[in-house]
């Protein structure tokens, strides 16, 4: 499964990029599964997601919970709970 992942604010700083295209195992079919697959890649993703209570997500520009479905070609975004301008 190939998806586009966007990172915002402190997550963007920690990962070192604002976006990337990621090839993930097909079993990563939820927002939590995508996040877990990114963490398994090691640093800098493991560092960026170290405090999961401070990470929110969206799928295709809609706020999403961990169990939200993610499909091939989707856009997933991760950001801290409060972002400034």
Jmol script that loads the backbone (N, CA, C; Angstrom):
load data "model"
ATOM      1  N   UNK A   1       0.854  -1.164   0.000  1.00  0.00           N
ATOM      2  CA  UNK A   1       0.000   0.000   0.000  1.00  0.00           C
ATOM      3  C   UNK A   1       0.907   1.236   0.000  1.00  0.00           C
ATOM      4  N   UNK A   2       0.611   2.168  -0.880  1.00  0.00           N
ATOM      5  CA  UNK A   2       1.381   3.408  -0.971  1.00  0.00           C
ATOM      6  C   UNK A   2       0.473   4.573  -0.584  1.00  0.00           C
ATOM      7  N   UNK A   3       0.960   5.401   0.375  1.00  0.00           N
ATOM      8  CA  UNK A   3       0.202   6.553   0.836  1.00  0.00           C
ATOM      9  C   UNK A   3       1.117   7.765   0.908  1.00  0.00           C
ATOM     10  N   UNK A   4       0.503   8.930   0.958  1.00  0.00           N
ATOM     11  CA  UNK A   4       1.243  10.174   1.172  1.00  0.00           C
ATOM     12  C   UNK A   4       1.067  10.537   2.638  1.00  0.00           C
ATOM     13  N   UNK A   5       2.188  10.821   3.319  1.00  0.00           N
ATOM     14  CA  UNK A   5       2.151  11.195   4.731  1.00  0.00           C
ATOM     15  C   UNK A   5       2.645  12.630   4.862  1.00  0.00           C
ATOM     16  N   UNK A   6       1.867  13.448   5.568  1.00  0.00           N
ATOM     17  CA  UNK A   6       2.218  14.832   5.843  1.00  0.00           C
ATOM     18  C   UNK A   6       2.523  14.976   7.328  1.00  0.00           C
ATOM     19  N   UNK A   7       3.548  15.765   7.631  1.00  0.00           N
ATOM     20  CA  UNK A   7       3.938  16.031   9.017  1.00  0.00           C
ATOM     21  C   UNK A   7       3.858  17.537   9.251  1.00  0.00           C
ATOM     22  N   UNK A   8       3.330  17.937  10.408  1.00  0.00           N
ATOM     23  CA  UNK A   8       3.178  19.347  10.711  1.00  0.00           C
ATOM     24  C   UNK A   8       3.866  19.703  12.025  1.00  0.00           C
ATOM     25  N   UNK A   9       4.277  20.962  12.123  1.00  0.00           N
ATOM     26  CA  UNK A   9       4.837  21.575  13.337  1.00  0.00           C
ATOM     27  C   UNK A   9       6.009  20.765  13.886  1.00  0.00           C
ATOM     28  N   UNK A  10       5.973  20.407  15.160  1.00  0.00           N
ATOM     29  CA  UNK A  10       7.105  19.723  15.788  1.00  0.00           C
ATOM     30  C   UNK A  10       7.373  18.354  15.177  1.00  0.00           C
ATOM     31  N   UNK A  11       6.352  17.702  14.641  1.00  0.00           N
ATOM     32  CA  UNK A  11       6.569  16.407  13.975  1.00  0.00           C
ATOM     33  C   UNK A  11       7.372  16.600  12.696  1.00  0.00           C
ATOM     34  N   UNK A  12       7.074  17.654  11.960  1.00  0.00           N
ATOM     35  CA  UNK A  12       7.836  17.968  10.744  1.00  0.00           C
ATOM     36  C   UNK A  12       9.294  18.214  11.111  1.00  0.00           C
ATOM     37  N   UNK A  13       9.521  18.950  12.176  1.00  0.00           N
ATOM     38  CA  UNK A  13      10.889  19.221  12.618  1.00  0.00           C
ATOM     39  C   UNK A  13      11.604  17.935  13.022  1.00  0.00           C
ATOM     40  N   UNK A  14      10.923  17.061  13.749  1.00  0.00           N
ATOM     41  CA  UNK A  14      11.542  15.830  14.230  1.00  0.00           C
ATOM     42  C   UNK A  14      11.870  14.868  13.091  1.00  0.00           C
ATOM     43  N   UNK A  15      10.972  14.769  12.111  1.00  0.00           N
ATOM     44  CA  UNK A  15      11.174  13.844  10.993  1.00  0.00           C
ATOM     45  C   UNK A  15      12.119  14.440   9.954  1.00  0.00           C
ATOM     46  N   UNK A  16      12.163  15.765   9.889  1.00  0.00           N
ATOM     47  CA  UNK A  16      13.069  16.419   8.954  1.00  0.00           C
ATOM     48  C   UNK A  16      12.497  16.638   7.575  1.00  0.00           C
ATOM     49  N   UNK A  17      11.183  16.514   7.457  1.00  0.00           N
ATOM     50  CA  UNK A  17      10.522  16.760   6.171  1.00  0.00           C
ATOM     51  C   UNK A  17       9.043  17.013   6.416  1.00  0.00           C
ATOM     52  N   UNK A  18       8.410  17.678   5.490  1.00  0.00           N
ATOM     53  CA  UNK A  18       6.993  17.990   5.610  1.00  0.00           C
ATOM     54  C   UNK A  18       6.087  16.927   5.031  1.00  0.00           C
ATOM     55  N   UNK A  19       6.621  16.152   4.097  1.00  0.00           N
ATOM     56  CA  UNK A  19       5.802  15.095   3.498  1.00  0.00           C
ATOM     57  C   UNK A  19       6.699  14.035   2.883  1.00  0.00           C
ATOM     58  N   UNK A  20       6.100  12.871   2.695  1.00  0.00           N
ATOM     59  CA  UNK A  20       6.798  11.787   2.014  1.00  0.00           C
ATOM     60  C   UNK A  20       5.771  10.775   1.515  1.00  0.00           C
ATOM     61  N   UNK A  21       6.141  10.049   0.504  1.00  0.00           N
ATOM     62  CA  UNK A  21       5.344   8.927   0.034  1.00  0.00           C
ATOM     63  C   UNK A  21       5.925   7.685   0.667  1.00  0.00           C
ATOM     64  N   UNK A  22       5.054   6.876   1.269  1.00  0.00           N
ATOM     65  CA  UNK A  22       5.502   5.721   2.038  1.00  0.00           C
ATOM     66  C   UNK A  22       4.839   4.463   1.505  1.00  0.00           C
ATOM     67  N   UNK A  23       5.624   3.437   1.335  1.00  0.00           N
ATOM     68  CA  UNK A  23       5.120   2.113   0.973  1.00  0.00           C
ATOM     69  C   UNK A  23       5.004   1.324   2.274  1.00  0.00           C
ATOM     70  N   UNK A  24       3.791   0.880   2.601  1.00  0.00           N
ATOM     71  CA  UNK A  24       3.544   0.186   3.861  1.00  0.00           C
ATOM     72  C   UNK A  24       2.950  -1.196   3.613  1.00  0.00           C
ATOM     73  N   UNK A  25       3.126  -2.092   4.592  1.00  0.00           N
ATOM     74  CA  UNK A  25       2.494  -3.413   4.470  1.00  0.00           C
ATOM     75  C   UNK A  25       0.978  -3.268   4.389  1.00  0.00           C
ATOM     76  N   UNK A  26       0.332  -4.170   3.692  1.00  0.00           N
ATOM     77  CA  UNK A  26      -1.117  -4.092   3.530  1.00  0.00           C
ATOM     78  C   UNK A  26      -1.864  -4.191   4.854  1.00  0.00           C
ATOM     79  N   UNK A  27      -1.236  -4.783   5.890  1.00  0.00           N
ATOM     80  CA  UNK A  27      -1.928  -4.882   7.173  1.00  0.00           C
ATOM     81  C   UNK A  27      -1.976  -3.559   7.922  1.00  0.00           C
ATOM     82  N   UNK A  28      -1.306  -2.535   7.437  1.00  0.00           N
ATOM     83  CA  UNK A  28      -1.350  -1.200   8.049  1.00  0.00           C
ATOM     84  C   UNK A  28      -2.572  -0.454   7.530  1.00  0.00           C
ATOM     85  N   UNK A  29      -3.762  -0.968   7.818  1.00  0.00           N
ATOM     86  CA  UNK A  29      -4.972  -0.434   7.202  1.00  0.00           C
ATOM     87  C   UNK A  29      -5.746   0.529   8.094  1.00  0.00           C
ATOM     88  N   UNK A  30      -5.141   0.949   9.200  1.00  0.00           N
ATOM     89  CA  UNK A  30      -5.757   1.955  10.063  1.00  0.00           C
ATOM     90  C   UNK A  30      -4.739   3.062  10.310  1.00  0.00           C
ATOM     91  N   UNK A  31      -5.230   4.167  10.838  1.00  0.00           N
ATOM     92  CA  UNK A  31      -4.335   5.274  11.177  1.00  0.00           C
ATOM     93  C   UNK A  31      -3.286   4.805  12.189  1.00  0.00           C
ATOM     94  N   UNK A  32      -3.697   4.045  13.187  1.00  0.00           N
ATOM     95  CA  UNK A  32      -2.746   3.514  14.176  1.00  0.00           C
ATOM     96  C   UNK A  32      -1.741   2.580  13.511  1.00  0.00           C
ATOM     97  N   UNK A  33      -2.188   1.786  12.546  1.00  0.00           N
ATOM     98  CA  UNK A  33      -1.287   0.884  11.836  1.00  0.00           C
ATOM     99  C   UNK A  33      -0.242   1.634  11.034  1.00  0.00           C
ATOM    100  N   UNK A  34      -0.630   2.733  10.431  1.00  0.00           N
ATOM    101  CA  UNK A  34       0.319   3.570   9.691  1.00  0.00           C
ATOM    102  C   UNK A  34       1.349   4.149  10.654  1.00  0.00           C
ATOM    103  N   UNK A  35       0.874   4.698  11.759  1.00  0.00           N
ATOM    104  CA  UNK A  35       1.785   5.268  12.745  1.00  0.00           C
ATOM    105  C   UNK A  35       2.746   4.202  13.279  1.00  0.00           C
ATOM    106  N   UNK A  36       2.237   3.020  13.580  1.00  0.00           N
ATOM    107  CA  UNK A  36       3.086   1.943  14.087  1.00  0.00           C
ATOM    108  C   UNK A  36       4.135   1.530  13.063  1.00  0.00           C
ATOM    109  N   UNK A  37       3.746   1.458  11.796  1.00  0.00           N
ATOM    110  CA  UNK A  37       4.697   1.097  10.737  1.00  0.00           C
ATOM    111  C   UNK A  37       5.791   2.154  10.601  1.00  0.00           C
ATOM    112  N   UNK A  38       5.431   3.417  10.771  1.00  0.00           N
ATOM    113  CA  UNK A  38       6.435   4.482  10.715  1.00  0.00           C
ATOM    114  C   UNK A  38       7.399   4.370  11.894  1.00  0.00           C
ATOM    115  N   UNK A  39       6.884   4.120  13.083  1.00  0.00           N
ATOM    116  CA  UNK A  39       7.728   3.978  14.275  1.00  0.00           C
ATOM    117  C   UNK A  39       8.700   2.812  14.103  1.00  0.00           C
ATOM    118  N   UNK A  40       8.233   1.721  13.500  1.00  0.00           N
ATOM    119  CA  UNK A  40       9.078   0.548  13.288  1.00  0.00           C
ATOM    120  C   UNK A  40      10.258   0.841  12.361  1.00  0.00           C
ATOM    121  N   UNK A  41      10.173   1.911  11.579  1.00  0.00           N
ATOM    122  CA  UNK A  41      11.289   2.286  10.707  1.00  0.00           C
ATOM    123  C   UNK A  41      12.471   2.822  11.513  1.00  0.00           C
ATOM    124  N   UNK A  42      12.252   3.102  12.806  1.00  0.00           N
ATOM    125  CA  UNK A  42      13.317   3.637  13.657  1.00  0.00           C
ATOM    126  C   UNK A  42      13.330   5.152  13.628  1.00  0.00           C
ATOM    127  N   UNK A  43      14.452   5.716  14.072  1.00  0.00           N
ATOM    128  CA  UNK A  43      14.563   7.175  14.078  1.00  0.00           C
ATOM    129  C   UNK A  43      14.708   7.693  12.663  1.00  0.00           C
ATOM    130  N   UNK A  44      14.137   8.835  12.363  1.00  0.00           N
ATOM    131  CA  UNK A  44      13.587   9.845  13.257  1.00  0.00           C
ATOM    132  C   UNK A  44      12.109   9.655  13.595  1.00  0.00           C
ATOM    133  N   UNK A  45      11.431   8.681  12.951  1.00  0.00           N
ATOM    134  CA  UNK A  45      10.001   8.490  13.177  1.00  0.00           C
ATOM    135  C   UNK A  45       9.706   8.042  14.597  1.00  0.00           C
ATOM    136  N   UNK A  46      10.496   7.122  15.127  1.00  0.00           N
ATOM    137  CA  UNK A  46      10.281   6.649  16.502  1.00  0.00           C
ATOM    138  C   UNK A  46      10.377   7.814  17.484  1.00  0.00           C
ATOM    139  N   UNK A  47      11.325   8.705  17.264  1.00  0.00           N
ATOM    140  CA  UNK A  47      11.468   9.887  18.120  1.00  0.00           C
ATOM    141  C   UNK A  47      10.262  10.809  17.968  1.00  0.00           C
ATOM    142  N   UNK A  48       9.819  11.033  16.751  1.00  0.00           N
ATOM    143  CA  UNK A  48       8.710  11.955  16.487  1.00  0.00           C
ATOM    144  C   UNK A  48       7.413  11.490  17.150  1.00  0.00           C
ATOM    145  N   UNK A  49       7.198  10.178  17.193  1.00  0.00           N
ATOM    146  CA  UNK A  49       5.947   9.633  17.725  1.00  0.00           C
ATOM    147  C   UNK A  49       6.103   9.088  19.144  1.00  0.00           C
ATOM    148  N   UNK A  50       7.136   9.511  19.855  1.00  0.00           N
ATOM    149  CA  UNK A  50       7.417   8.948  21.182  1.00  0.00           C
ATOM    150  C   UNK A  50       6.315   9.240  22.198  1.00  0.00           C
ATOM    151  N   UNK A  51       5.592  10.323  22.060  1.00  0.00           N
ATOM    152  CA  UNK A  51       4.523  10.669  22.988  1.00  0.00           C
ATOM    153  C   UNK A  51       3.204  10.682  22.225  1.00  0.00           C
ATOM    154  N   UNK A  52       2.567   9.533  22.134  1.00  0.00           N
ATOM    155  CA  UNK A  52       1.377   9.399  21.298  1.00  0.00           C
ATOM    156  C   UNK A  52       0.204  10.252  21.761  1.00  0.00           C
ATOM    157  N   UNK A  53       0.167  10.631  23.017  1.00  0.00           N
ATOM    158  CA  UNK A  53      -0.921  11.490  23.493  1.00  0.00           C
ATOM    159  C   UNK A  53      -0.822  12.878  22.880  1.00  0.00           C
ATOM    160  N   UNK A  54       0.330  13.200  22.315  1.00  0.00           N
ATOM    161  CA  UNK A  54       0.535  14.525  21.740  1.00  0.00           C
ATOM    162  C   UNK A  54       0.522  14.488  20.206  1.00  0.00           C
ATOM    163  N   UNK A  55      -0.048  13.431  19.626  1.00  0.00           N
ATOM    164  CA  UNK A  55      -0.104  13.311  18.169  1.00  0.00           C
ATOM    165  C   UNK A  55      -1.548  13.095  17.744  1.00  0.00           C
ATOM    166  N   UNK A  56      -1.990  13.886  16.804  1.00  0.00           N
ATOM    167  CA  UNK A  56      -3.322  13.730  16.216  1.00  0.00           C
ATOM    168  C   UNK A  56      -3.141  13.333  14.753  1.00  0.00           C
ATOM    169  N   UNK A  57      -4.205  12.811  14.156  1.00  0.00           N
ATOM    170  CA  UNK A  57      -4.099  12.390  12.775  1.00  0.00           C
ATOM    171  C   UNK A  57      -5.325  12.740  11.964  1.00  0.00           C
ATOM    172  N   UNK A  58      -5.134  12.730  10.663  1.00  0.00           N
ATOM    173  CA  UNK A  58      -6.219  12.960   9.714  1.00  0.00           C
ATOM    174  C   UNK A  58      -6.011  12.035   8.519  1.00  0.00           C
ATOM    175  N   UNK A  59      -7.120  11.623   7.934  1.00  0.00           N
ATOM    176  CA  UNK A  59      -7.083  10.818   6.714  1.00  0.00           C
ATOM    177  C   UNK A  59      -7.861  11.580   5.657  1.00  0.00           C
ATOM    178  N   UNK A  60      -7.193  11.882   4.573  1.00  0.00           N
ATOM    179  CA  UNK A  60      -7.809  12.638   3.482  1.00  0.00           C
ATOM    180  C   UNK A  60      -8.453  13.938   3.976  1.00  0.00           C
ATOM    181  N   UNK A  61      -7.720  14.638   4.834  1.00  0.00           N
ATOM    182  CA  UNK A  61      -8.074  15.955   5.364  1.00  0.00           C
ATOM    183  C   UNK A  61      -9.265  15.946   6.312  1.00  0.00           C
ATOM    184  N   UNK A  62      -9.613  14.777   6.846  1.00  0.00           N
ATOM    185  CA  UNK A  62     -10.646  14.671   7.872  1.00  0.00           C
ATOM    186  C   UNK A  62     -10.004  14.161   9.152  1.00  0.00           C
ATOM    187  N   UNK A  63     -10.241  14.855  10.262  1.00  0.00           N
ATOM    188  CA  UNK A  63      -9.731  14.387  11.548  1.00  0.00           C
ATOM    189  C   UNK A  63     -10.154  12.938  11.741  1.00  0.00           C
ATOM    190  N   UNK A  64      -9.233  12.132  12.299  1.00  0.00           N
ATOM    191  CA  UNK A  64      -9.513  10.701  12.395  1.00  0.00           C
ATOM    192  C   UNK A  64      -9.016  10.133  13.715  1.00  0.00           C
ATOM    193  N   UNK A  65      -9.685   9.099  14.161  1.00  0.00           N
ATOM    194  CA  UNK A  65      -9.266   8.337  15.341  1.00  0.00           C
ATOM    195  C   UNK A  65      -8.337   7.218  14.885  1.00  0.00           C
ATOM    196  N   UNK A  66      -7.700   6.557  15.842  1.00  0.00           N
ATOM    197  CA  UNK A  66      -6.738   5.505  15.525  1.00  0.00           C
ATOM    198  C   UNK A  66      -7.307   4.376  14.674  1.00  0.00           C
ATOM    199  N   UNK A  67      -8.597   4.105  14.802  1.00  0.00           N
ATOM    200  CA  UNK A  67      -9.185   2.985  14.060  1.00  0.00           C
ATOM    201  C   UNK A  67      -9.712   3.383  12.672  1.00  0.00           C
ATOM    202  N   UNK A  68      -9.452   4.613  12.243  1.00  0.00           N
ATOM    203  CA  UNK A  68      -9.902   5.076  10.924  1.00  0.00           C
ATOM    204  C   UNK A  68      -9.220   4.267   9.824  1.00  0.00           C
ATOM    205  N   UNK A  69      -9.981   3.901   8.822  1.00  0.00           N
ATOM    206  CA  UNK A  69      -9.457   3.110   7.706  1.00  0.00           C
ATOM    207  C   UNK A  69      -8.521   3.945   6.837  1.00  0.00           C
ATOM    208  N   UNK A  70      -7.450   3.313   6.379  1.00  0.00           N
ATOM    209  CA  UNK A  70      -6.509   3.930   5.451  1.00  0.00           C
ATOM    210  C   UNK A  70      -6.358   2.978   4.268  1.00  0.00           C
ATOM    211  N   UNK A  71      -6.512   3.541   3.063  1.00  0.00           N
ATOM    212  CA  UNK A  71      -6.435   2.734   1.840  1.00  0.00           C
ATOM    213  C   UNK A  71      -5.293   3.207   0.946  1.00  0.00           C
ATOM    214  N   UNK A  72      -4.926   2.377   0.025  1.00  0.00           N
ATOM    215  CA  UNK A  72      -3.898   2.721  -0.951  1.00  0.00           C
ATOM    216  C   UNK A  72      -4.257   4.050  -1.616  1.00  0.00           C
ATOM    217  N   UNK A  73      -3.294   4.947  -1.685  1.00  0.00           N
ATOM    218  CA  UNK A  73      -3.497   6.246  -2.323  1.00  0.00           C
ATOM    219  C   UNK A  73      -4.006   7.336  -1.399  1.00  0.00           C
ATOM    220  N   UNK A  74      -4.323   6.998  -0.149  1.00  0.00           N
ATOM    221  CA  UNK A  74      -4.829   8.003   0.792  1.00  0.00           C
ATOM    222  C   UNK A  74      -3.724   8.975   1.211  1.00  0.00           C
ATOM    223  N   UNK A  75      -4.160  10.105   1.759  1.00  0.00           N
ATOM    224  CA  UNK A  75      -3.261  11.082   2.354  1.00  0.00           C
ATOM    225  C   UNK A  75      -3.494  11.054   3.864  1.00  0.00           C
ATOM    226  N   UNK A  76      -2.414  10.830   4.602  1.00  0.00           N
ATOM    227  CA  UNK A  76      -2.474  10.778   6.059  1.00  0.00           C
ATOM    228  C   UNK A  76      -1.636  11.923   6.603  1.00  0.00           C
ATOM    229  N   UNK A  77      -2.166  12.646   7.564  1.00  0.00           N
ATOM    230  CA  UNK A  77      -1.432  13.763   8.172  1.00  0.00           C
ATOM    231  C   UNK A  77      -1.329  13.541   9.675  1.00  0.00           C
ATOM    232  N   UNK A  78      -0.152  13.896  10.221  1.00  0.00           N
ATOM    233  CA  UNK A  78       0.083  13.818  11.657  1.00  0.00           C
ATOM    234  C   UNK A  78       0.514  15.193  12.153  1.00  0.00           C
ATOM    235  N   UNK A  79       0.011  15.584  13.327  1.00  0.00           N
ATOM    236  CA  UNK A  79       0.327  16.898  13.872  1.00  0.00           C
ATOM    237  C   UNK A  79       0.081  16.898  15.373  1.00  0.00           C
ATOM    238  N   UNK A  80       0.722  17.841  16.084  1.00  0.00           N
ATOM    239  CA  UNK A  80       0.440  17.974  17.501  1.00  0.00           C
ATOM    240  C   UNK A  80      -1.004  18.465  17.695  1.00  0.00           C
ATOM    241  N   UNK A  81      -1.572  18.291  18.901  1.00  0.00           N
ATOM    242  CA  UNK A  81      -2.966  18.663  19.104  1.00  0.00           C
ATOM    243  C   UNK A  81      -3.238  20.145  18.901  1.00  0.00           C
ATOM    244  N   UNK A  82      -2.241  20.996  19.097  1.00  0.00           N
ATOM    245  CA  UNK A  82      -2.427  22.432  18.884  1.00  0.00           C
ATOM    246  C   UNK A  82      -1.292  22.903  17.988  1.00  0.00           C
ATOM    247  N   UNK A  83      -1.649  23.477  16.853  1.00  0.00           N
ATOM    248  CA  UNK A  83      -0.631  24.030  15.956  1.00  0.00           C
ATOM    249  C   UNK A  83      -0.909  25.499  15.776  1.00  0.00           C
ATOM    250  N   UNK A  84       0.130  26.252  15.659  1.00  0.00           N
ATOM    251  CA  UNK A  84      -0.015  27.700  15.482  1.00  0.00           C
ATOM    252  C   UNK A  84       0.251  28.106  14.055  1.00  0.00           C
ATOM    253  N   UNK A  85       0.013  29.361  13.756  1.00  0.00           N
ATOM    254  CA  UNK A  85       0.189  29.888  12.416  1.00  0.00           C
ATOM    255  C   UNK A  85       1.530  30.300  12.167  1.00  0.00           C
TER     256      UNK A  85
END
end "model"
wireframe off; spacefill off
backbone 0.3
color backbone group
